[in-house]
Amino acid sequence: MAGEPQADCLFCKIVAGEVPATIVRETETTVAFRDINPQAPTHVLVIPKAHYPNAAELAAAEPKVIADILCESREVAAAEEIEESGFRVVFNTGSGAGQTVFHAHLHILGGRGLQWPPG
């Protein structure tokens, strides 16, 4: 059921403290942690604590939580000292877009020049 923790979800296990992660920020509704396979000097994921398979389903069910995730992206960028130089936020929704963990998550990338369009 959407919103409920999923036993086989890596990110639900991180939220529950069952799988270690380098957490950089946590709020009532979100957790931000470093990506284990960084694509930039700063690569942090922000996830909702509630399980939704992707950003589209999260937005439809809980627009306030998706707004919380976007607000956290700015807080993370400020804490990581990339707010002034610029940073990218990305939601991959669906396997065709590169989503590999089916728990909604936002990527924050920065710390180097980021060309557009990305691959």
N, C-alpha and C positions, 0 to 999 in steps of 0.2 A: 504494500500500500504506500502511495506517495506520502512523503513526510515522515514516515516511520523508518527507523534504522534497518538496514538490510544486512543480514549475517555474512553475506559474501562480498560486501562492498569495502574495498580498501579505505576509502575516505571516511565511511561510517566508523571503521575500526580506529582511524586516527582521532576522530571526534571523541570516541569512547576511551581513548588512552590505551587501546590494546595493541596498537602498532606505533612505534616511535616515529616522530617527525620533529624537525627543527621549527618549532612554532615561534613566529615573530610577533603576532598579535592575536588577541582573542576578545570577542565581545559576547553579548548574550545570544546573538544569532549567528555569528561567523567565527571561523578559525582561519588564520593566515599562516602558511608555512612554506619553507624553501622547497623548490622543486628538486627532486633527486637526480634529475638529468637536465641541468640548466642549459638554456639556449642563449643566455646573455649573462653578463656579470651579475646582474640582479634578476632573479627569476623566482617569484613568489606566487603561490596559489592562494586564492581566497575562496573558501567554500562555505555554503550554508551548513549549519549543524543538522538541519533536517535534510532527509534524503529526497532529492528529486533527480530524475535521470539526466536532465539537461537544463540549460538556461531557459529555453522556451516554456517547458513545463513549470519551472519555478516561477517565472514571470506571470504565467496565467494563474497559478495557485496562490502565490504569496508575493505580490508586487513590492510590499514593504521590505521583504528580505532581500530581493534582488537589488533594491535601492541601497540597503545596508551594505551589500557586497561592493557596489560601486563607490559608496562613501569610504569604505575601508581601503579601496585601491589608492585613494589620495593620501590617507593616513600612512599606509605602508610606504608609498613613494616618498613622503616627507621623512619618515623615520629612516629610510634607506638612502636619503640624500640624493634622490634622482628627480625630485619634483621640479626643480629649476631647469635641469638639463633636458628633461623630457622623458616620457615613458609611454609604453603601449599597454593597453588592456585588451584582452582577447577572450571571448567565449567560443569554444569549439562545440558545435551542437550537431551530434551525429557522427557516425564513423566516417562518412564521406568528407567531413570537415576536419578529420584528425582526432576526434574525441576517442580516447582509449579507456578512460575510467568513467563509467556512466553514473556519476554523481556530479551534479552541476558544479562547475568551478570556473573561476576567472584567473587568467594568467596575467601577471604584471611583469613586464620586461623592460629593462633599462640598463644604464651604465655603459652603453656604447651606441654608436649610430645605428639606427634601425631603418633600413631602406623600405620603400613601398613601391609596388606591392610585394608582400612577402611571398615566397614560393608559391 
